Each structure stands twice: as C-alpha cells, then as structure tokens.
Amino acid sequence: MKQIVRSINNWLKLWVLEAQEFVIFMANAARGLYKKPRYWHDFFDHMDIMGVGSIPIVLIAGGCIGALITLETLVELRTFGANVLLGKLTGLSIIRGSGPVFTAMIVSTRVCSSAAAELGAMQVSQQIDALVTMGVDPFRKLITPRIAAGTLMFPALATVNGVAAILTGALVAQLSGTMSLSFFLNQSLSSITPGDVLWGLTKSTVFGFIALSIACYYGLRVQGGTAGVRAGASQAAVACVLLILISNSILTTLVHLF
C-alpha cells in the first residue's frame, strides 16, 4: 500500500513540475510579443510554411470530410424522409463542429512534428546555445514567431477546409440525385450564421495556439541526439492531437452550458 501511495505521489510531483515548466515556457514566449526586436521575417516565413504549405492537404482532407459527412447525413435523413435538410445539417456540422477539429488534427500532425524536430535538432546541435552566446533571445527568435503564425494560420486553413468540404458535399448531393448543387449551397449558406462562423474560427485559433505551443515546448526539451529528436517529434504530434480533442470537448461543453 505504501508503495502505491509513493508511486502516485511521485507521479503527481512529476506532473506538477511539468506544468510549472510549461507555464514558465509560455511566459517567456509571451514576453517576446512585447519586447523588441521583433522578427517579422521569421514570422512571415512560418506563416508561409504552415499556411501555404498545408493548403493541398487541407483541400484534399476537406473534400473527403465533406463527402463523408454528406453521405452519412443523407443515410440518416432518408430514414425519416427529411432529405431536404441535407444542406443545412451538413453546412452546420462542417463549420461549427467537425471542420475546425479535423483541420487542426491534420495540420498539427504535419506542422507540430516538423516544428518539434527542427527545434530539437537545433537543441542537440547547440545552435540555440550559440544564439544565446550572440545575445539573441531564442524565445523571441524561434518560439514566439512560430506560435503567433500557427495561431493565425489555423483559422485560415479551417476556412479553406470548410469551403472545400461544402463544395464537395454539394457535388455528392447532386450526383446522388438528392438535390441540385445550387440548392444545396443556398441551403447551407443560409443556415450558417455569423455566430457559427465566429465559433468555428475561435476554436481553430485555440487549436493553433495549443498545437504550436506544445510542439515548441517538446522541441526545446529534446535530448540525446537524433533518437531524442525523433522521440520529441513523435511525442509532440501525439500530444497535439490529444490536446486538440480534449480542448474541443471542453469548449463545446462550455458553450452549451453557458
């Protein structure tokens, strides 16, 4: 019994220490927003890498998501003879629910693993120590631009994903003979309110902030050469996906409660 209590106690201490280190990490990253110099060139480079570089995979994923949601919704609506609601339900599901979540999960597996691996490689090769020696704040140079770029790019990518998903859903609805493409689009767009769009963008912003913060945190903690870089990138990708799902559950619960 004492061994079990001791193990639980040690586990809790490790989690408290981890949370403390993460809070310190985020405080240092936030400080880079208010102090000069600001590395705008790095910021725009990361926006290009995360945003423009992710557009092809987001478009493909959006098409698959739109087709899947439309088909699954159509099957259920046919049971009740309510096919006419297909466009409305599909549009709301994509914009408010599945669109931002799937986009964040797909993009985070690409962006977070690469960011963690890049920072980890710099860490093990002592490039970050070299920046400190030259008087450059590594948080201002490496961390803050990545987190800011990810926070801005995730909502933009979610918008691209949503447009692709709705267009694909309209095409599936027409090919299945349920309704015309124009009727599906009109119904979807008329059912989506500015509040729905704002909610989807808000969730995407939160997901982007969480994903890049976790990726950078794991990247700076890499140790042990190339094996450590591989492990850090893998841990960052898994942690980002899990935290996106957890944060989505929390946000959805809060918005329905209040």
C-alpha positions as CSV (number, residue, x, y, z in Angstrom):
1,M,0.0,0.0,0.0
2,K,2.8,2.4,0.9
3,Q,4.5,1.6,-2.5
4,I,1.3,2.5,-4.3
5,V,0.9,5.8,-2.4
6,R,4.6,6.6,-3.1
7,S,4.2,5.9,-6.8
8,I,1.1,8.1,-7.0
9,N,2.9,10.9,-5.1
10,N,5.9,10.7,-7.4
11,W,3.6,10.8,-10.5
12,L,1.8,13.9,-9.2
13,K,5.0,15.6,-8.4
14,L,6.2,15.0,-12.0
15,W,3.0,16.4,-13.4
16,V,3.2,19.5,-11.2
17,L,6.8,20.1,-12.2
18,E,5.9,19.6,-15.9
19,A,3.0,22.1,-15.5
20,Q,5.4,24.6,-13.8
21,E,7.9,24.3,-16.6
22,F,5.3,24.8,-19.3
23,V,3.9,27.9,-17.5
24,I,7.4,29.4,-17.4
25,F,7.9,28.4,-21.1
26,M,4.7,30.2,-22.1
27,A,5.6,33.3,-20.0
28,N,8.9,33.5,-21.9
29,A,7.2,33.1,-25.2
30,A,4.5,35.8,-24.4
31,R,7.3,38.2,-23.4
32,G,8.6,38.0,-26.9
33,L,5.3,39.7,-28.1
34,Y,6.0,42.9,-26.2
35,K,9.8,43.3,-26.4
36,K,11.9,44.3,-29.3
37,P,13.4,43.2,-31.6
38,R,10.5,41.5,-33.3
39,Y,11.5,39.0,-36.0
40,W,8.8,39.8,-38.6
41,H,10.7,37.9,-41.4
42,D,10.7,34.7,-39.4
43,F,7.0,35.3,-38.6
44,F,6.0,35.6,-42.3
45,D,8.2,32.6,-43.2
46,H,6.4,30.4,-40.7
47,M,3.1,31.6,-41.9
48,D,4.1,30.6,-45.4
49,I,5.4,27.2,-44.3
50,M,2.4,26.4,-42.0
51,G,-0.3,28.0,-44.1
52,V,0.5,27.9,-47.8
53,G,2.4,24.7,-47.4
54,S,-0.6,23.0,-45.8
55,I,-3.2,24.1,-48.4
56,P,-3.0,21.0,-50.6
57,I,-3.5,18.5,-47.8
58,V,-6.3,20.7,-46.3
59,L,-8.1,20.8,-49.6
60,I,-7.9,17.0,-50.0
61,A,-9.0,16.5,-46.4
62,G,-11.8,18.9,-46.8
63,G,-13.1,17.1,-49.9
64,C,-13.0,13.8,-48.1
65,I,-14.7,15.2,-45.0
66,G,-17.4,16.9,-47.0
67,A,-18.2,13.8,-48.9
68,L,-18.2,11.6,-45.8
69,I,-20.4,13.9,-43.7
70,T,-22.9,14.4,-46.6
71,L,-23.2,10.7,-47.3
72,E,-23.6,9.8,-43.6
73,T,-26.1,12.5,-43.0
74,L,-28.0,11.5,-46.1
75,V,-28.4,8.0,-44.9
76,E,-29.9,9.1,-41.6
77,L,-32.2,11.7,-43.2
78,R,-33.6,9.2,-45.6
79,T,-34.8,7.1,-42.7
80,F,-37.1,10.0,-41.6
81,G,-37.8,11.3,-45.1
82,A,-36.1,14.6,-44.4
83,N,-33.7,14.7,-47.3
84,V,-34.5,18.4,-47.8
85,L,-32.5,19.2,-44.7
86,L,-29.3,17.8,-46.0
87,G,-27.6,21.1,-47.0
88,K,-28.5,22.7,-43.7
89,L,-27.2,20.0,-41.4
90,T,-24.1,19.3,-43.5
91,G,-23.1,23.0,-43.5
92,L,-23.6,23.5,-39.8
93,S,-21.7,20.3,-39.0
94,I,-18.7,21.3,-41.1
95,I,-18.5,24.9,-40.0
96,R,-19.2,24.5,-36.2
97,G,-18.1,21.0,-35.4
98,S,-16.0,18.6,-37.5
99,G,-14.4,21.1,-39.9
100,P,-12.2,23.0,-37.3
101,V,-11.3,19.8,-35.4
102,F,-10.3,17.7,-38.4
103,T,-8.4,20.6,-39.9
104,A,-6.4,21.2,-36.7
105,M,-5.7,17.5,-36.3
106,I,-4.5,17.1,-39.9
107,V,-2.4,20.2,-39.9
108,S,-0.9,19.6,-36.5
109,T,0.5,16.2,-37.5
110,R,2.4,18.0,-40.2
111,V,3.3,21.3,-38.5
112,C,3.9,20.2,-34.9
113,S,6.2,17.3,-35.7
114,S,8.3,19.4,-38.1
115,A,8.5,22.3,-35.6
116,A,9.5,20.0,-32.8
117,A,12.0,18.2,-34.9
118,E,13.5,21.5,-36.2
119,L,13.8,22.9,-32.7
120,G,15.1,19.6,-31.3
121,A,17.8,19.4,-34.0
122,M,18.9,22.9,-33.1
123,Q,18.9,22.0,-29.4
124,V,21.1,18.9,-29.7
125,S,23.5,20.6,-32.1
126,Q,23.8,23.5,-29.7
127,Q,22.6,26.1,-32.2
128,I,20.3,27.5,-29.5
129,D,23.2,27.9,-27.1
130,A,25.0,29.8,-29.9
131,L,22.1,32.2,-30.3
132,V,22.3,32.9,-26.5
133,T,26.0,33.5,-26.8
134,M,25.4,36.0,-29.6
135,G,22.9,37.8,-27.4
136,V,19.8,36.6,-29.2
137,D,16.8,35.6,-27.2
138,P,15.8,32.1,-28.5
139,F,12.2,32.6,-27.4
140,R,11.8,35.8,-29.3
141,K,13.6,34.4,-32.4
142,L,12.4,30.8,-32.5
143,I,9.3,30.3,-30.3
144,T,7.1,33.4,-30.5
145,P,7.0,33.7,-34.3
146,R,6.0,30.0,-34.6
147,I,3.2,30.2,-32.0
148,A,1.9,33.5,-33.5
149,A,2.0,32.1,-37.1
150,G,0.2,28.9,-36.1
151,T,-2.5,30.8,-34.1
152,L,-3.2,32.9,-37.2
153,M,-2.9,30.2,-39.9
154,F,-5.1,27.5,-38.3
155,P,-8.3,29.6,-38.7
156,A,-7.4,30.5,-42.3
157,L,-6.8,26.8,-43.1
158,A,-10.1,25.9,-41.3
159,T,-11.9,28.3,-43.7
160,V,-10.3,26.7,-46.7
161,N,-11.2,23.3,-45.4
162,G,-14.8,24.4,-44.8
163,V,-15.2,25.8,-48.3
164,A,-13.8,22.6,-49.9
165,A,-16.0,20.4,-47.7
166,I,-19.2,22.2,-48.5
167,L,-18.5,22.3,-52.2
168,T,-17.7,18.6,-52.2
169,G,-20.8,17.9,-50.2
170,A,-22.9,19.8,-52.8
171,L,-21.3,17.7,-55.6
172,V,-22.1,14.5,-53.7
173,A,-25.7,15.6,-53.1
174,Q,-26.1,16.3,-56.9
175,L,-24.5,13.1,-58.0
176,S,-26.7,11.1,-55.6
177,G,-29.8,12.7,-57.1
178,T,-30.9,14.1,-53.7
179,M,-30.8,17.8,-54.7
180,S,-29.1,20.2,-57.1
181,L,-25.8,21.7,-56.4
182,S,-27.1,25.2,-56.2
183,F,-30.0,24.3,-53.9
184,F,-27.5,22.5,-51.5
185,L,-25.2,25.5,-51.5
186,N,-28.1,28.0,-50.9
187,Q,-29.4,25.9,-48.1
188,S,-26.0,25.5,-46.4
189,L,-25.1,29.2,-46.7
190,S,-28.5,30.4,-45.5
191,S,-28.3,28.2,-42.4
192,I,-24.8,29.3,-41.3
193,T,-25.0,32.5,-39.2
194,P,-22.1,34.8,-38.4
195,G,-22.0,33.3,-34.9
196,D,-21.4,29.9,-36.4
197,V,-18.5,31.2,-38.4
198,L,-17.1,33.0,-35.4
199,W,-17.4,30.0,-33.2
200,G,-15.5,27.8,-35.8
201,L,-12.8,30.4,-36.2
202,T,-12.5,30.8,-32.4
203,K,-12.0,27.1,-31.9
204,S,-9.4,27.0,-34.7
205,T,-7.5,29.8,-33.1
206,V,-7.4,28.0,-29.8
207,F,-6.3,24.8,-31.5
208,G,-3.5,26.6,-33.3
209,F,-2.2,28.2,-30.2
210,I,-2.3,24.9,-28.3
211,A,-0.7,22.9,-31.1
212,L,2.3,25.2,-31.7
213,S,2.9,25.8,-28.0
214,I,3.1,22.1,-27.3
215,A,5.3,21.5,-30.4
216,C,7.8,24.2,-29.4
217,Y,7.8,23.0,-25.8
218,Y,8.6,19.5,-26.8
219,G,11.2,20.7,-29.3
220,L,13.2,22.6,-26.7
221,R,13.2,19.7,-24.3
222,V,14.8,17.3,-26.8
223,Q,17.9,15.5,-25.5
224,G,20.0,12.6,-26.7
225,G,20.9,13.2,-30.4
226,T,18.9,12.0,-33.4
227,A,17.0,9.5,-31.3
228,G,15.8,12.3,-29.0
229,V,14.8,14.4,-32.0
230,R,12.7,11.5,-33.3
231,A,11.1,10.9,-29.9
232,G,10.4,14.6,-29.4
233,A,8.7,15.0,-32.8
234,S,6.6,11.9,-32.2
235,Q,5.6,13.0,-28.7
236,A,4.7,16.5,-29.9
237,A,2.4,15.1,-32.7
238,V,0.6,12.8,-30.3
239,A,0.2,15.4,-27.6
240,C,-1.1,18.0,-30.1
241,V,-3.8,15.7,-31.4
242,L,-4.9,14.6,-27.9
243,L,-5.0,18.2,-26.6
244,I,-7.0,19.3,-29.6
245,L,-9.6,16.7,-28.9
246,I,-9.7,17.5,-25.2
247,S,-9.9,21.2,-25.7
248,N,-12.7,20.7,-28.3
249,S,-14.7,18.7,-25.8
250,I,-14.1,21.4,-23.1
251,L,-15.1,24.3,-25.4
252,T,-18.2,22.5,-26.8
253,T,-19.3,21.7,-23.2
254,L,-18.8,25.3,-22.1
255,V,-20.6,26.9,-25.0
256,H,-23.7,24.6,-24.5
257,L,-23.7,25.2,-20.7
258,F,-23.4,29.0,-20.9
